[in-house]
Amino acid sequence: MRLEFEAPAPANPRDRAGWQQSIASAAQAAMIENGLHCSQDNFVWVSADFYLPHSKARKKAQEHTVRPDTFTLTAAMRDGLKSIAFVDEAQVTDISIAKEYAVGMRGPRVEAVVVL
């Protein structure tokens, strides 16, 4: 089953716990909406694109090379999905995380696809 959801960025985009909470809330709502339940029998594949605000000092930067780092965002995604999309982290067989600057009206957020 393919689960797609979008979660808003926390007030402080460097806040790992804030990302984790936002991801958990959005993932839980998507699981309920799709009639899915957490299972230890599935493998899980995760893909997430984080769209982060421009820093004032780096307005012209092309790549997002400031904090939060990709490892922090990966941990927030993993921890936000645990007990919602999977029981054990060992079920995650593939994870892809990207970060870039948010542009346009949609603002900072994460867009995620989870295959269960």
C-alpha positions as CSV (number, residue, x, y, z in Angstrom):
1,M,0.0,0.0,0.0
2,R,1.3,3.5,-0.9
3,L,0.7,6.2,1.7
4,E,1.3,9.8,0.8
5,F,1.1,12.7,3.2
6,E,2.3,16.3,3.8
7,A,3.3,17.7,7.1
8,P,4.0,21.4,7.9
9,A,7.3,22.5,9.3
10,P,7.5,23.2,13.0
11,A,7.8,26.9,14.1
12,N,11.6,26.3,14.3
13,P,12.7,24.2,11.3
14,R,15.8,23.1,13.2
15,D,13.7,21.5,15.9
16,R,14.0,17.7,15.4
17,A,11.3,17.0,18.0
18,G,8.9,19.4,16.2
19,W,9.5,17.7,12.9
20,Q,8.9,14.3,14.5
21,Q,5.6,15.5,16.1
22,S,4.4,17.1,12.8
23,I,5.3,13.9,10.8
24,A,3.6,11.6,13.4
25,S,0.4,13.7,13.3
26,A,0.2,13.8,9.5
27,A,1.1,10.1,9.1
28,Q,-1.4,9.0,11.7
29,A,-4.2,11.0,10.0
30,A,-3.2,9.4,6.6
31,M,-3.2,5.9,8.1
32,I,-6.7,6.4,9.5
33,E,-8.0,7.9,6.3
34,N,-6.7,5.0,4.3
35,G,-7.9,2.4,6.9
36,L,-4.4,1.1,7.5
37,H,-2.9,-0.2,10.7
38,C,0.7,-0.6,12.0
39,S,2.0,-4.1,11.4
40,Q,5.2,-5.9,12.1
41,D,4.8,-8.1,9.0
42,N,5.5,-5.5,6.3
43,F,8.7,-4.1,4.9
44,V,8.6,-0.3,4.7
45,W,10.1,2.0,2.1
46,V,10.2,5.8,2.9
47,S,10.8,8.7,0.6
48,A,10.6,12.3,1.9
49,D,11.3,15.7,0.5
50,F,11.9,18.5,3.1
51,Y,11.2,22.0,1.9
52,L,12.9,24.4,4.3
53,P,12.9,28.2,4.6
54,H,15.7,30.3,3.2
55,S,18.1,31.8,5.7
56,K,18.6,35.5,5.5
57,A,22.3,35.1,5.0
58,R,21.9,32.6,2.2
59,K,19.2,34.1,0.0
60,K,20.9,33.2,-3.2
61,A,22.1,29.7,-2.3
62,Q,21.1,27.0,-4.7
63,E,21.4,24.0,-2.3
64,H,20.3,23.8,1.3
65,T,23.6,23.4,3.0
66,V,22.7,24.7,6.5
67,R,21.0,23.1,9.5
68,P,18.9,21.0,9.9
69,D,21.2,18.4,8.4
70,T,19.9,15.5,6.4
71,F,20.8,13.0,9.2
72,T,18.6,15.0,11.7
73,L,15.7,15.0,9.3
74,T,16.1,11.3,8.6
75,A,15.9,10.6,12.3
76,A,12.9,12.8,12.7
77,M,11.2,10.9,9.8
78,R,12.1,7.5,11.3
79,D,11.0,8.4,14.8
80,G,7.8,10.1,13.6
81,L,6.7,7.0,11.7
82,K,7.6,4.5,14.4
83,S,4.5,2.9,15.9
84,I,2.4,4.5,13.2
85,A,3.7,3.0,9.9
86,F,5.9,0.3,11.4
87,V,6.7,-1.5,14.7
88,D,10.4,-2.0,14.4
89,E,13.0,0.2,12.6
90,A,14.4,-3.0,11.0
91,Q,11.3,-3.1,8.8
92,V,12.6,0.0,6.9
93,T,14.4,-1.5,4.0
94,D,14.9,1.7,2.0
95,I,14.8,5.4,2.9
96,S,15.5,8.4,0.8
97,I,15.6,11.9,2.2
98,A,16.2,15.2,0.3
99,K,16.1,18.8,1.5
100,E,15.8,21.9,-0.5
101,Y,14.6,25.5,-0.2
102,A,10.8,26.1,-0.1
103,V,9.6,28.4,-2.9
104,G,6.2,29.8,-3.7
105,M,3.2,29.9,-1.5
106,R,3.2,26.4,0.0
107,G,5.9,27.2,2.6
108,P,8.2,24.9,4.6
109,R,7.0,21.3,4.9
110,V,7.8,17.7,4.2
111,E,6.1,15.7,1.5
112,A,6.4,11.9,2.2
113,V,5.6,8.7,0.5
114,V,5.6,5.5,2.5
115,V,5.2,2.1,0.9
116,L,3.9,-0.6,3.3
